[in-house]
Amino acid sequence: SNNNPLDDSRFNGSDQTGFEFQRYTLFGEYESLYKALMTQALGKEITDEEFFPRIVYCHLEQGIYLLFSEYKHQGNRSKLYTYLLNQC
């Protein structure tokens, strides 16, 4: 699996999991802040159409992948939670 947050090879523009995210549910009144942070992290300007849903989807997928990898490494939920809490 490619760890590039812009690797959108799995993104086909349609709902893949049975869940549909609404922009306001994810970002609330802070969508422009999240878009600015993502723009800075990617080092390039992004359009609204690129940002949502494509880049947001890829970012969420990357986070899920990283959390699942850490879960497998820790061995169970309790150890994962303890590890994550100690990272703060």
KAWOLIN-V799436 format. One record per helix or strand of 3 or more residues. SS is the DSSP state (h for helix, s for strand). FROM is the first residue (numbers start at 1). TO is the last residue. If there is no record, write none. Layout:
ss=SS from=FROM to=TO
ss=SS from=FROM to=TO
This chain:
ss=h from=23 to=42
ss=h from=48 to=74
ss=h from=77 to=86
